[in-house]
Amino acid sequence: MCGIVGYIGSKNVVPILVQGLRRLEYRGYDSAGIAVAKKDQIVRVRTVGKVDNLANKVKLNSEELKDTHVGIAHTRWATHGSVTEANTHPHQALNGKLILVHNGIVENYRELKEFLGPDIQYASETDSEVLAHLIGKFYTGNLKQAVMQALQKVRGTYGIVVMHQDNAEELVAARMGSPLVVGFGDSEYYLASDATPMLSYTKKVMYLNDGEVVDIKKDSLEVFNLKDEQLEKNVEEVSWDDEQAEKQGFDHFMLKEIHDQPNVFQDAIRGRFNLNEGNAHLGGLNMTPTEMSSINHVVLLACGTASYAAQVGKGMFERLAGIPTSVEIASEFRYKDPIVDSKTLVFAISQSGETADTLAALREAKRKGAFVRGIVNVVGSTIARETDGGTYIHAGPELSVASTKAYTNMMAVLFLYALQFGRSRNLPLSAGQSLLHELRRIPEKMNYILNNKDIIKTLAEKFKNYQNCYFLGRGLNYPVALEGSLKLKEITYIHSEAYPGGEMKHGPIALLSPDFPVIAIMTQNQLYDKMRSNVEEIIARGAPIFLVATVGDDKARQLSEDIIFVPKTKRLLEPFINTVALQLFSYYVAIGLDRDVDRPRNLAKSVTVE
Ligand code: F6R
């Protein structure tokens, strides 16, 4: 995920910017750059690759960069356009006089390009450069006004910092969806995507909210809303040390990433659906309507957590689009002489985009003539490059070994694809609209669970000393149970298995005892009564039962006192909600057992060997 650093004051700016970018490296990036203001020009240095490369290039240009005190810097995690120096920030407009760094996604950049007209020469493929030119168009001497006017036209997310050669002692920054923090030094100000880069200089910070613009000069700082009304803001004292800051104050990356979900979920769906049409529009599919209608089989290739997202995706494709869909564990698919042909659409699903088995499987599918597309998190990764299109899930860097937010965003993209195919076939407009209405409410419902995590913590404490357990679910909650079980195994080392509720009596029930608990997903959907019967069977065997149930379900209270209540949503969207509850449960069990949550034993984040 991109990172921003800015500084205005009397210190030498270059080391502050470069050091600041180093502090943001943990966010993940693929290129980096800085721009500093001199009296008569703005000097820009950019490189592909590590901040070390940038530091070397900065050294080579040290004469040109010396004695500068105002500047901005950026690490880029590619979204629009490949990883090249031209696409690296800072971007410029007005012949290099106006400079911008941007985090986020400008959804309507194509419209904005049309608005700006054909005369503008773009130096990059990025949406960010369009934003720089838009601000340039409105610039008549007042940088803040130009930024305000431009932002009225922007749809999407941004954290931006802008400077102009004629106002060389001024930085204007704004936020909508992508975080920005201002740090207060002694007659100096820092700006960054989070507090990490400024903690060695100051602990006094101010967090910008969405829709706020800050105008910083050497000796003044003013904050405005987008209507240009000045706002009063509090300055806060950060108590984190540097390491905690990378985790945004959370104790572990896993907990931070679980909490990232409401935001990154929005990144996964933003600009990719149309409510009026009740439809999704995923450009990366690269298929004509005729090709789309020729598809008679969808194959989802993945490993581990990604394969459980695929199982949820299978349910979505079959229900919304009526297309028979198979989930194939990539390591099996590659050796089984799979039945795929030119009427098969294959999605290779992967967080890292580097998983060796998934890569080999997609090559095999390609060889057999299928349409092969990627659903990937890491931009520019091998799977992203080797598929003929597809969609990034925009979960941002996932640093904890156990996958959390990538799983939810994989399901989000699969849902949109299923909807798109459904609407191109028989799914009625009203069904599409009503699903999308509810989809937009998912982040708020995830937040409900995150805000009630103390209850989950208490249940985890009660659970932590069991040696074995089952997870149960039905319908789309079965893959949710599989994922819950994998997460528990991975980070707590407790033995756990997952079954569809109806399977219990066909064998697994034999193991139940007062020492063998069951975590059952019993939310209120069409299968509620069936699941309730399964839970009663378990209780009759004396096994402890932990429930995930719908808020307001009083009957659940008669079955167990150990319940995680989750908000009601549509059946097809339940995995987005129920998963968050189970992630937190595993996390707190692991904490209770003093496990190394972010780096569990024997596991690697990216499995690039067979
Ligand atoms: C589980 C986990 C793994 C990965 C699997 C696939 O928490 O992280 O099961 O899901 O190794 O990795 P990607 O998605 O990178 O292909």
Boltz pocket constraint, residues with backbone or C-beta under 6 A from the ligand:
constraints:
  - pocket:
      binder: B
      contacts: [[A, 303], [A, 304], [A, 305], [A, 306], [A, 307], [A, 349], [A, 350], [A, 351], [A, 352], [A, 353], [A, 354], [A, 355], [A, 358], [A, 401], [A, 402], [A, 403], [A, 404], [A, 486], [A, 490], [A, 604], [A, 605], [A, 606], [A, 607]]
      max_distance: 6.0
